[in-house]
Amino acid sequence: MRIGLAGVGRIGAFHAETLRGLDHVESLVVADADPDRAASVAAKLGGSVTAVETPAELFSAGIDGLAIAAATDAHAGLILEAVEAGLPVFCEKPVAPDVAGTLAVLDQVARSTVPVHIGFQRRFDAGFTAARDAVQSGRLGWVHTLRAGTLDPAPPSAEYIATSGGFFKDCSVHDFDIIRWVTGREVVEVYAVGANRGEDFFREADDIDTSAAVLTLDDDTIALVSGTRYNAAGYDVRLEVLGAKDSVSVGLDDRLPLRSAEPGVAWPAGTAYPNFMERFRAAYIAELTAFTDLVAGKADSPCTVADALEAFYVAEACDRSRREHRPVAVAEVRR
């Protein structure tokens, strides 16, 4: 098959390399808002990878499916254009910068039979998959508590933060999605706080660099979610699922960027993950393989626009809770 890729920045260039290596992808066409960057990526990968001048040209390049890793404000338009052209779509989160834009996309996609896969790569990670299996099988008994966290080793650029949508929508949204996916439950209420002790550009963008939230699920399970842009020890993503019969943890391996204060304890001794791309390398490969199965008509979307909207609602509720210093029911932000 021939795949088009819109956007070859950091994650887009990573996806280009991954797609080129997949068995079912015979050729790849890349485009970017910066044509020179697209040409550079194509030249680096060589062979079956070519570049076109603009993302719009992808639609006349004879592609069978479109992967989107462009800037957030371009996602919705590219998704809708691909759906109108009958092309299966993979798009990095978010679907759109806000709830209204996401709902508009959802409405159009619902009127079509074209599949759309939104990129929440943790659903393809072996640890998160095992945790979901443990919950769904009943091995943990009834789940009473989840503890989730996303800790970046260093903040992104000021330019990125200014257009990111805020900490909950950009970062913690991955935790919100995976909590829904692992438990099979919905979040009904949140209480969230945030702080700024780092760079001034977070405050200038009306954002935060550290957060914590308490989520109540529809069966009264409690989920505690924390995050920060400042975890210099390394990239740390974990999920603990605590049940009445047993408990499991995701991310508790020898590369965990956390040191024990207990005397004589040397674990973990491995080199910490430096970034999300290395931590989730295998998951990204599995995710894009699933997309090629979608293009081939062998599978349904593993993460739909509706799924992405639900995680976005939780993020929206958390942001409102932080600003208004009160618990917020997810129903308050639902439209």
CORLIN-V423978 format. One record per backbone hydrogen bond with DSSP energy under -0.5 kcal/mol. NH is the residue of the N-H (numbers start at 1). CO is the residue of the C=O. If there is no record, write none. Layout:
NH|CO  NH|CO
This chain:
3|1  3|27  4|65  5|29  6|67  7|5  7|31  13|9  14|10  15|11  16|12  17|13  18|14  19|15  20|16  21|17  21|18  22|19  25|22  26|1  26|24  27|1  28|48  29|3  30|50  31|5  35|33  37|34  38|34  39|35  40|36  41|37  42|38  43|39  44|40  45|41  46|42  49|46  50|28  50|48  52|30  57|54  58|55  59|56  60|57  61|58  63|58  64|2  65|2  66|88  67|4  68|90  69|6  69|67  74|71  75|71  75|72  76|72  78|74  79|75  80|76  81|77  82|78  83|79  84|80  85|81  86|83  87|82  88|64  88|86  89|115  90|66  91|117  92|68  93|119  102|98  103|99  104|100  105|101  106|102  107|103  108|104  109|105  110|106  111|107  111|108  112|109  117|89  118|116  118|303  119|91  120|118  123|120  124|121  125|122  129|125  130|126  131|127  132|128  133|129  134|130  135|131  136|132  137|133  138|134  138|135  139|134  140|134  141|138  144|242  145|242  146|222  147|240  148|224  149|238  150|226  151|236  152|150  152|228  161|157  162|158  163|159  163|160  164|161  170|166  171|167  172|167  173|168  174|171  175|172  176|172  177|173  178|174  179|175  180|176  181|177  182|178  183|179  184|180  188|216  189|216  190|328  191|214  193|212  195|210  202|199  203|199  204|200  205|201  206|203  207|202  209|195  210|195  211|227  212|193  213|225  214|191  215|213  215|223  216|189  217|215  217|221  218|186  220|217  222|144  223|215  224|146  225|213  225|223  226|148  227|211  228|150  229|209  231|152  234|231  235|273  236|151  236|234  237|235  238|149  239|250  240|147  241|248  242|145  242|240  243|241  243|246  244|142  245|140  246|140  248|241  250|239  253|251  256|253  258|256  260|267  265|262  266|264  270|254  273|255  279|275  280|276  281|278  284|280  285|281  286|282  287|283  288|284  289|285  290|286  291|287  292|288  293|289  294|290  295|291  296|292  297|294  298|293  299|293  308|304  309|305  310|306  311|307  312|308  313|309  314|310  315|311  316|312  317|313  318|314  319|315  320|316  321|317  322|318  323|319  324|320  325|321  326|321  328|190  330|188  331|188  332|329  333|330  334|330
